[in-house]
Amino acid sequence: MKSKIRNSSSKAESYWFKGYGNKMTHAWIYKPNSTDNNKPPLIVKAHSGPTSVFDGSFNLEVQYWTSRGWFVAEVNYGGSTGFGRHYRERLNNLWGVLDSADCIALAKSLVEEQFIDPSRIVISGNSAGGFTALNALYQTDIFKAAFCKYPVIDLNDMRLNTHRFERNYLNSLIGNFEDNKKKYFERSPKNNLHKINKPILIFHGKNDSVINFRESTDFNKRLLERNVYSEVILFDEEGHGFKNIQNKKTVLEITEKFLKYILSFKN
């Protein structure tokens, strides 16, 4: 993309839209910090947690993208903290359904308001946010690709290996395992891989004790076997949450290269 970059940062703007069940849902939007007159491409970001929240605070990663002409939207899908009990309880038993639906609804809302280019929309997320992003990718044609860090790919694996303090987290998000085995299977991205036909970029640390990096490498392998363009980048010393500044920089650079290739951007 050819655009003139301004020096000022992009400010978070509160944005409400109709999400799952036609309920008002919140997002933070960041308009691109450039003078390009064309409608910008969009990155939809799903937070991890999954009952965490985006608070609209200054984020260098967001600024990286807006300074390069991207429109960024951080989705506080139903279940996010900070909007009251009823908002938080929307996600009960619906993780893997409602969260992805809200991300899709936000993208459609921004298209309808003519804020962004409908042909250049991607979705991203880390950990639980990666789970949301991957599920959203095969549930609609609106997203052209996904990029994730250490995504949840198998709910049963997460149930067995997640943080000790989150051991029973999935009981409220999906239901207890014994009575809901079908939901655990059907909502896991690895079991819907046959529905995916869009490019995916995954980053994972080999020292991740929450989600084994082999989940990502196996997922990538199976996508390639189906002739779906996919990349997985591994970091030897990283765990669940990247710490090294150089690695963070590398992630952004590789992601930008990936998106330029996928969306055929011209320098």
C-alpha positions as CSV (number, residue, x, y, z in Angstrom):
1,M,0.0,0.0,0.0
2,K,1.2,3.5,-0.8
3,S,0.3,5.9,1.9
4,K,1.8,8.9,3.6
5,I,2.4,8.2,7.3
6,R,1.6,10.8,9.9
7,N,3.6,11.0,13.1
8,S,0.7,11.1,15.6
9,S,-0.7,7.9,17.1
10,S,-4.2,6.4,16.4
11,K,-6.7,6.9,19.3
12,A,-9.0,4.2,20.6
13,E,-12.7,5.0,19.8
14,S,-15.5,3.2,21.6
15,Y,-17.8,1.4,19.1
16,W,-21.0,-0.5,19.7
17,F,-22.6,-2.9,17.2
18,K,-25.2,-5.7,17.1
19,G,-23.6,-9.0,17.9
20,Y,-24.8,-12.5,18.6
21,G,-28.5,-12.6,19.3
22,N,-28.8,-9.0,18.1
23,K,-27.4,-7.8,21.4
24,M,-25.3,-4.6,21.6
25,T,-21.6,-5.5,21.8
26,H,-18.5,-3.4,22.3
27,A,-15.3,-2.9,20.5
28,W,-12.4,-0.5,20.4
29,I,-11.6,0.8,16.9
30,Y,-8.4,2.5,15.7
31,K,-8.5,4.3,12.4
32,P,-5.4,4.1,10.2
33,N,-2.8,6.8,10.7
34,S,-2.2,7.6,7.1
35,T,-3.5,9.9,4.3
36,D,-4.4,7.0,1.9
37,N,-7.7,7.9,0.3
38,N,-8.6,4.2,-0.4
39,K,-10.7,2.3,2.2
40,P,-8.2,0.6,4.5
41,P,-7.8,-3.2,5.2
42,L,-9.1,-4.4,8.6
43,I,-7.5,-6.5,11.4
44,V,-10.1,-7.9,13.8
45,K,-8.5,-8.8,17.2
46,A,-10.0,-11.3,19.6
47,H,-8.7,-11.1,23.2
48,S,-7.4,-14.0,25.1
49,G,-8.9,-15.0,28.5
50,P,-11.5,-15.6,27.1
51,T,-13.4,-13.6,29.8
52,S,-10.8,-10.8,29.8
53,V,-11.2,-7.5,28.1
54,F,-9.6,-4.9,25.8
55,D,-9.5,-1.6,27.6
56,G,-8.5,0.7,24.8
57,S,-5.1,1.5,26.4
58,F,-2.2,2.5,24.2
59,N,-0.7,-0.6,22.5
60,L,2.4,-0.4,20.3
61,E,1.3,-3.5,18.3
62,V,-1.9,-1.7,17.3
63,Q,0.1,1.4,16.4
64,Y,2.4,-0.6,14.3
65,W,-0.6,-1.6,12.1
66,T,-2.4,1.7,12.0
67,S,0.9,3.5,11.1
68,R,1.0,1.2,8.0
69,G,-2.5,2.0,6.9
70,W,-4.5,-0.7,8.7
71,F,-7.8,-0.2,10.5
72,V,-7.7,-2.2,13.7
73,A,-10.7,-3.4,15.8
74,E,-10.4,-5.0,19.2
75,V,-13.6,-7.0,20.0
76,N,-15.0,-7.2,23.5
77,Y,-17.3,-10.1,22.6
78,G,-20.0,-11.3,24.8
79,G,-18.4,-12.7,28.0
80,S,-15.9,-9.9,28.3
81,T,-15.3,-8.5,31.8
82,G,-16.3,-4.9,32.7
83,F,-19.8,-4.5,31.1
84,G,-21.9,-6.0,33.9
85,R,-22.9,-9.5,34.9
86,H,-25.4,-10.1,32.1
87,Y,-22.8,-9.2,29.5
88,R,-20.3,-11.5,31.2
89,E,-22.7,-14.4,31.3
90,R,-23.5,-14.2,27.6
91,L,-20.6,-16.6,27.0
92,N,-21.8,-19.3,29.4
93,N,-21.9,-22.6,27.5
94,L,-21.3,-20.7,24.2
95,W,-17.6,-20.3,23.9
96,G,-16.6,-21.2,20.4
97,V,-20.0,-20.0,19.1
98,L,-20.9,-16.5,20.5
99,D,-17.3,-15.1,20.5
100,S,-16.7,-15.9,16.9
101,A,-20.1,-14.7,15.9
102,D,-19.4,-11.3,17.5
103,C,-16.2,-11.0,15.6
104,I,-18.0,-11.7,12.4
105,A,-20.8,-9.3,13.2
106,L,-18.2,-6.5,14.0
107,A,-16.5,-7.0,10.6
108,K,-19.8,-6.8,8.8
109,S,-20.8,-3.7,10.7
110,L,-17.6,-1.9,9.7
111,V,-18.2,-2.9,6.1
112,E,-21.8,-1.6,6.2
113,E,-20.6,1.7,7.6
114,Q,-18.0,1.8,4.7
115,F,-15.1,2.2,7.1
116,I,-13.0,-0.5,5.5
117,D,-12.2,-2.5,2.4
118,P,-14.4,-5.6,2.5
119,S,-12.0,-7.6,0.3
120,R,-9.1,-7.2,2.8
121,I,-10.2,-8.3,6.2
122,V,-8.2,-10.6,8.5
123,I,-8.6,-11.9,12.1
124,S,-6.1,-12.5,14.8
125,G,-5.9,-13.7,18.4
126,N,-3.5,-15.2,21.0
127,S,-4.2,-18.3,23.0
128,A,-8.0,-18.3,23.6
129,G,-8.2,-15.5,21.1
130,G,-6.6,-17.7,18.6
131,F,-9.4,-20.3,19.2
132,T,-11.9,-17.6,18.5
133,A,-10.1,-16.4,15.4
134,L,-9.7,-19.9,13.9
135,N,-13.3,-20.7,14.5
136,A,-14.5,-17.5,12.9
137,L,-12.3,-18.1,9.9
138,Y,-14.2,-21.1,8.7
139,Q,-17.7,-19.8,9.7
140,T,-17.7,-17.0,7.2
141,D,-16.1,-15.8,4.0
142,I,-15.5,-12.3,5.3
143,F,-12.1,-13.1,6.7
144,K,-9.3,-13.7,4.1
145,A,-6.8,-15.1,6.6
146,A,-5.9,-15.5,10.2
147,F,-2.7,-15.0,12.3
148,C,-2.4,-16.3,15.8
149,K,0.0,-16.9,18.6
150,Y,-0.1,-20.2,20.5
151,P,-3.8,-20.8,19.7
152,V,-6.2,-23.2,21.5
153,I,-6.7,-25.8,18.8
154,D,-8.0,-28.8,20.9
155,L,-10.4,-28.1,23.8
156,N,-9.9,-31.5,25.3
157,D,-6.1,-30.9,25.3
158,M,-6.8,-27.5,26.9
159,R,-9.0,-29.1,29.5
160,L,-6.2,-31.5,30.5
161,N,-3.2,-29.2,30.4
162,T,-4.3,-25.6,31.1
163,H,-3.1,-23.5,34.1
164,R,-4.0,-25.1,37.4
165,F,-6.2,-22.1,38.5
166,E,-8.2,-22.5,35.2
167,R,-8.7,-26.2,35.6
168,N,-12.5,-26.0,35.7
169,Y,-12.8,-22.9,33.6
170,L,-14.4,-24.8,30.7
171,N,-17.3,-26.0,32.9
172,S,-18.9,-22.6,32.6
173,L,-17.7,-21.8,29.1
174,I,-18.8,-25.0,27.4
175,G,-20.2,-27.4,30.1
176,N,-18.7,-30.2,32.1
177,F,-16.8,-32.6,29.9
178,E,-18.7,-35.8,30.7
179,D,-22.0,-34.4,29.6
180,N,-20.7,-32.3,26.8
181,K,-18.1,-34.3,25.0
182,K,-19.7,-33.6,21.6
183,K,-19.4,-29.8,22.1
184,Y,-15.8,-30.1,23.1
185,F,-15.1,-32.1,19.9
186,E,-17.3,-30.0,17.5
187,R,-15.9,-26.6,18.7
188,S,-12.3,-27.5,18.5
189,P,-10.6,-26.0,15.4
190,K,-8.6,-29.2,14.8
191,N,-11.8,-31.1,14.2
192,N,-13.1,-28.5,11.8
193,L,-9.9,-28.3,9.8
194,H,-11.7,-29.8,6.8
195,K,-13.8,-26.6,6.6
196,I,-10.8,-24.3,6.5
197,N,-9.7,-23.0,3.1
198,K,-8.0,-19.7,4.1
199,P,-4.4,-19.0,4.8
200,I,-3.2,-19.2,8.5
201,L,0.0,-18.0,10.2
202,I,0.8,-19.4,13.6
203,F,3.6,-18.5,16.1
204,H,4.3,-20.8,19.0
205,G,7.0,-21.1,21.7
206,K,8.6,-24.5,22.3
207,N,8.6,-23.9,26.1
208,D,4.8,-23.4,26.2
209,S,3.5,-25.4,29.2
210,V,-0.1,-24.6,28.6
211,I,-0.6,-25.5,24.9
212,N,2.0,-27.8,23.4
213,F,3.6,-26.4,20.3
214,R,3.1,-29.7,18.5
215,E,-0.6,-28.8,18.4
216,S,0.3,-26.0,16.1
217,T,2.8,-27.9,14.0
218,D,0.4,-30.8,13.5
219,F,-2.4,-28.3,12.6
220,N,-0.1,-26.7,10.1
221,K,1.0,-30.0,8.6
222,R,-2.6,-31.1,8.1
223,L,-3.5,-27.8,6.4
224,L,-0.6,-28.1,4.0
225,E,-1.7,-31.7,3.2
226,R,-5.0,-30.2,2.1
227,N,-3.2,-27.6,0.0
228,V,-4.2,-24.7,2.3
229,Y,-1.5,-22.1,2.6
230,S,-0.2,-22.2,6.2
231,E,2.9,-21.2,8.1
232,V,4.1,-22.0,11.6
233,I,7.0,-20.2,13.2
234,L,8.5,-21.6,16.4
235,F,10.6,-19.9,19.0
236,D,12.9,-22.1,21.1
237,E,13.0,-20.1,24.3
238,E,9.4,-18.7,24.4
239,G,6.5,-20.0,26.4
240,H,2.8,-19.1,26.7
241,G,3.2,-15.4,26.1
242,F,6.2,-14.0,24.3
243,K,8.8,-12.0,26.3
244,N,11.8,-11.4,24.0
245,I,11.6,-8.0,22.4
246,Q,13.4,-9.1,19.2
247,N,11.0,-12.1,18.9
248,K,8.1,-9.7,19.2
249,K,9.6,-7.6,16.4
250,T,10.1,-10.7,14.3
251,V,6.5,-11.7,14.7
252,L,5.3,-8.3,13.4
253,E,7.7,-8.3,10.5
254,I,6.8,-11.9,9.4
255,T,3.1,-11.2,9.9
256,E,3.3,-8.1,7.7
257,K,5.1,-10.0,5.0
258,F,2.5,-12.8,5.2
259,L,-0.4,-10.3,4.9
260,K,1.2,-8.5,2.0
261,Y,1.6,-11.8,0.2
262,I,-1.9,-13.0,1.0
263,L,-3.7,-9.8,0.1
264,S,-1.3,-8.9,-2.8
265,F,-0.3,-5.5,-1.4
266,K,2.0,-3.5,-3.5
267,N,4.9,-1.6,-1.9
